[in-house]
């Protein structure tokens, strides 16, 4: 009986393999994937930092160009020429008023240039100071009007600083200053464009865009530069706020109204509130 029992017993030997997530090759693969993920995240982060830095530097450069445009040496020189004329003519009242207006504009320029965005009211006040001096410079050969839609909150809606003035300067210099035999008129109007956008329209009754460009090749370069700086600054502002669409257009008035002369500039900005 014992012999039969011993003969019926069979011994099996086997090994249970570890699951794949406990194998050496899985740990190696996981380590490699982790290293790759860290490298990718680091690369994306560095690229984002570089892009942000590049955008800040470009915006700072554009703001500096806009500031240089506002502090144009010819503009400053002509203001002092006018002041010298009043001194020679012994017209102290006009001389003192001109000096006060110029000082006020200089103060506003440095104050606003240190800000990334300003209110519509601040922009309107600055444009008024600038145009007063330009009127004096060109012998009051043009009038101007700066208005805003009553429904627009001037102290709440923000725009990039030093954005509108270069386009206004172009209107005065290339459109209104060459006028002969009639009075010039410049209007700057801020209005709502739907619920999410702001429109700024700069319109003059000067010689017109096409005649200005045909008169001097240098005008083409200056107008193109001002337009490019404005467009790029709006683009950077838009990218940093993710606020919405923007556009800048410059049109000869004769194309809109055949009997009229002058230029119309339209700037559309996404509404940004403080």
C-alpha positions in Angstrom: 0.0 0.0 0.0 2.8 2.4 0.9 4.6 1.5 -2.2 1.5 2.4 -4.4 1.1 5.7 -2.6 4.7 6.7 -3.3 4.4 5.8 -6.9 1.3 8.0 -7.4 3.0 11.2 -6.1 4.4 13.6 -8.7 6.4 16.8 -8.1 6.0 19.9 -10.3 8.4 22.9 -10.2 7.5 26.2 -11.8 8.4 29.9 -11.5 5.8 32.8 -11.4 7.1 35.7 -13.5 6.7 39.2 -12.1 4.1 41.4 -13.8 5.5 43.7 -16.5 5.2 46.8 -14.4 7.7 45.3 -12.0 10.2 44.3 -14.6 13.5 46.1 -15.2 12.8 47.1 -18.7 9.5 48.8 -17.7 11.3 50.8 -15.0 13.9 51.8 -17.7 11.2 52.8 -20.1 9.3 54.8 -17.5 12.5 56.6 -16.5 13.2 57.5 -20.1 9.6 58.8 -20.6 9.9 60.9 -17.4 13.2 62.4 -18.6 11.6 63.2 -22.0 8.6 64.8 -20.3 10.8 67.0 -18.1 12.8 68.1 -21.1 9.7 68.9 -23.1 8.1 70.9 -20.2 11.4 72.8 -19.7 11.6 73.6 -23.4 8.0 74.8 -23.6 8.5 77.0 -20.5 11.8 78.5 -21.8 10.2 79.2 -25.1 7.2 80.9 -23.4 9.6 83.0 -21.3 11.6 84.0 -24.4 8.5 84.9 -26.4 7.2 87.0 -23.5 10.6 88.7 -23.1 10.8 89.3 -26.8 7.3 90.8 -26.9 8.1 93.1 -23.9 11.3 94.3 -25.6 9.5 94.9 -28.9 6.7 96.8 -27.2 9.2 98.9 -25.2 11.0 99.7 -28.5 7.8 100.6 -30.2 6.8 102.8 -27.2 10.2 104.5 -27.5 9.7 105.2 -31.2 6.2 106.6 -30.4 7.8 108.8 -27.7 10.5 110.0 -30.1 7.7 110.8 -32.6 6.0 112.9 -30.0 9.2 114.6 -29.0 10.2 115.2 -32.6 13.2 117.6 -32.7 11.6 119.6 -35.5 8.4 120.0 -33.4 10.4 121.2 -30.4 12.5 123.5 -32.5 9.4 125.1 -34.1 7.8 125.7 -30.7 10.9 127.6 -29.6 10.9 129.5 -32.8 7.4 130.7 -32.1 8.4 131.6 -28.6 11.3 133.6 -29.9 9.0 135.4 -32.3 6.8 136.5 -29.4 9.8 137.7 -27.5 11.0 139.7 -30.4 7.5 141.2 -30.9 7.3 141.9 -27.2 4.0 139.9 -26.9 4.5 138.6 -23.4 1.0 137.3 -23.0 1.2 134.9 -26.0 4.8 134.0 -25.1 3.8 133.0 -21.6 0.8 131.1 -22.8 2.9 129.1 -25.4 5.5 128.3 -22.8 2.8 127.1 -20.4 1.2 124.9 -23.1 4.5 123.4 -24.1 5.5 122.7 -20.5 2.1 121.1 -19.9 2.6 118.8 -22.9 6.1 117.8 -21.8 4.8 116.9 -18.4 2.0 114.9 -19.8 4.3 113.1 -22.3 6.6 111.9 -19.6 3.7 111.0 -17.3 1.8 109.0 -19.9 4.9 107.3 -21.4 5.5 105.5 -18.1 2.1 103.9 -18.3 1.2 100.8 -20.4 -2.4 101.8 -20.8 -4.2 105.1 -20.2 -7.9 106.1 -20.2 -9.7 107.7 -23.1 -10.0 110.9 -21.1 -6.2 111.0 -20.6 -5.6 110.5 -24.3 -8.1 113.2 -25.2 -6.5 115.7 -22.8 -3.1 114.9 -24.3 -4.2 115.3 -27.9 -5.8 118.7 -27.0 -2.4 119.8 -25.5 -0.6 118.6 -28.6 -2.9 120.2 -31.1 -2.9 123.6 -29.4 0.8 123.7 -30.0 0.4 122.5 -33.6 -2.2 125.3 -34.2 0.3 127.8 -33.0 3.1 126.3 -35.1 1.1 126.5 -38.3 -0.4 129.9 -37.7 -3.9 128.7 -36.8 -4.6 127.5 -40.4 -6.7 124.6 -39.0 -9.3 124.0 -36.3 -9.8 120.8 -34.4 -12.4 118.9 -32.4 -11.9 115.9 -30.1 -15.1 114.2 -29.0 -16.3 110.9 -27.4 -19.6 109.0 -27.6 -21.6 110.1 -24.4 -22.3 106.4 -23.8 -18.6 105.7 -23.6 -17.1 105.9 -20.1 -14.0 108.0 -20.7 -12.4 107.2 -17.3 -13.0 103.5 -17.5 -12.1 102.3 -21.0 -8.3 101.9 -21.5 -6.2 102.0 -24.6 -2.4 101.6 -25.1 -0.5 104.8 -24.2 0.8 107.1 -27.0 -1.2 105.2 -29.6 -3.3 107.9 -31.3 -1.0 110.9 -31.4 1.3 109.7 -34.2 -1.7 109.3 -36.5 -2.9 112.8 -35.5 0.5 114.2 -36.2 0.5 112.6 -39.7 -2.9 114.2 -40.4 -1.6 117.7 -39.4 1.8 117.4 -41.1 1.0 115.7 -44.3 -2.7 116.6 -44.8 -3.4 120.0 -43.2 -0.1 121.9 -43.3 0.1 122.0 -47.1 -3.4 123.5 -47.4 -3.7 126.8 -49.2 -6.7 129.1 -49.6 -9.0 127.4 -47.1 -9.2 126.5 -43.4 -8.4 123.0 -42.3 -10.4 120.9 -40.0 -9.4 117.9 -38.0 -11.7 115.7 -35.9 -10.9 112.9 -33.5 -13.9 110.8 -32.5 -14.0 107.9 -30.0 -17.1 105.7 -30.2 -18.3 102.2 -29.4 -18.1 99.5 -32.0 -20.5 97.0 -30.6 -20.2 95.8 -27.1 -16.6 94.6 -27.3 -14.8 97.1 -29.5 -13.8 100.8 -29.5 -13.5 102.9 -32.7 -11.2 105.9 -33.0 -11.8 107.9 -36.2 -9.2 110.6 -37.2 -10.5 112.7 -40.1 -9.1 115.7 -41.9 -10.1 117.8 -44.9 -6.5 118.3 -46.0 -4.9 117.5 -49.4 -5.7 113.8 -49.1 -3.6 110.7 -48.7 -3.0 110.2 -52.4 -1.7 113.7 -53.1 0.4 113.6 -49.9 2.1 110.4 -51.0 2.6 111.7 -54.5 4.1 115.0 -53.3 7.1 113.5 -51.5 8.6 110.0 -51.4 9.7 110.7 -47.8 6.0 111.0 -46.9 5.4 107.4 -48.0 8.1 106.2 -45.6 6.9 108.2 -42.6 3.2 107.3 -43.1 4.1 103.7 -43.5 6.3 103.7 -40.4 3.6 105.4 -38.3 1.0 102.9 -39.5 3.3 99.9 -38.9 4.1 101.0 -35.4 0.5 101.6 -34.5 -0.6 98.2 -36.0 2.2 96.3 -34.2 1.5 98.0 -30.8 -2.2 97.2 -31.1 -1.3 93.6 -32.0 1.0 93.2 -29.0 -1.6 94.8 -26.7 -4.3 92.4 -28.1 -2.0 89.4 -27.6 -1.3 90.3 -24.0 -5.0 90.8 -23.1 -6.7 88.3 -25.4 -9.4 90.8 -25.7 -10.6 90.6 -29.3 -10.2 91.9 -32.9 -8.4 95.0 -34.0 -7.7 96.9 -37.2 -6.1 100.1 -38.6 -7.1 101.5 -41.9 -6.2 104.7 -43.7 -8.4 105.9 -46.6 -8.4 108.9 -48.9 -11.7 110.8 -48.4 -12.2 111.1 -52.2 -12.8 107.4 -52.3 -15.6 107.7 -49.8 -17.0 111.0 -51.0 -15.8 112.0 -54.5 -16.4 115.7 -53.9 -14.4 115.8 -50.6 -10.6 115.9 -49.9 -8.7 114.6 -46.9 -7.9 111.4 -45.1 -9.8 109.1 -42.8 -8.0 106.9 -40.3 -10.0 104.3 -38.4 -8.6 102.4 -35.5 -10.6 99.5 -34.0 -9.5 98.3 -30.6 -10.9 95.7 -28.2 -12.4 97.4 -25.2 -10.2 97.0 -22.2 -11.4 98.2 -18.8 -9.3 99.1 -15.8 
